[in-house]
Amino acid sequence: MLTIEDLGILRDVHVTGEQSVRVTITPTYSGCPAMDAIRDDLKKAFATEGYKAEVDLVLAPAWTTDWMTDAGKAKLREYGIAPPSGMAAAARHAGPIRLQMAVKCPQCSSLNTKELTRFGSTSCKALYVCKDCLEPFDYFKVL
């Protein structure tokens, strides 16, 4: 559904030799359990194409939802997950504090939604319900 580029996890791919590459990835959070699988999948994908891949896991700067592509956010919405809205704290400028007033339902686009729990299927998502169509959905939190 989403690529690691869509999510902003893929930071860099650098050709280091005729048949070798170095890939840099950043997890969505430091304890993300998917990083081992992503690293292994990258190595396999490059090996299939005849390349040896070294994969570096970089924690700084910390990943932010600002790195997600617009295409990635659209794919989340199409899949039924509300994409992050707004900018992460690190990207904000001094001035008025922006408040998130509502999360739009990815099913019916209603703003009449309610947070059920701050942590959903993963730590980076919250569980919401739409009061109009009554569908529950994940919201990808702004990080």
ABEGO torsion letter per residue (X at the ends): XBBAAAAGABABBBBABAABBBBBBBBABAABAAAAAAAAAAAAAAAAAGBBBBBBBBAOBBBBAAABBAAAAAAAAAAGBBBBBEBBAAABBBEBBBBBABBBBAAAGBABBBBABABBABAABBBBBBAAAGBBBBBBBBX
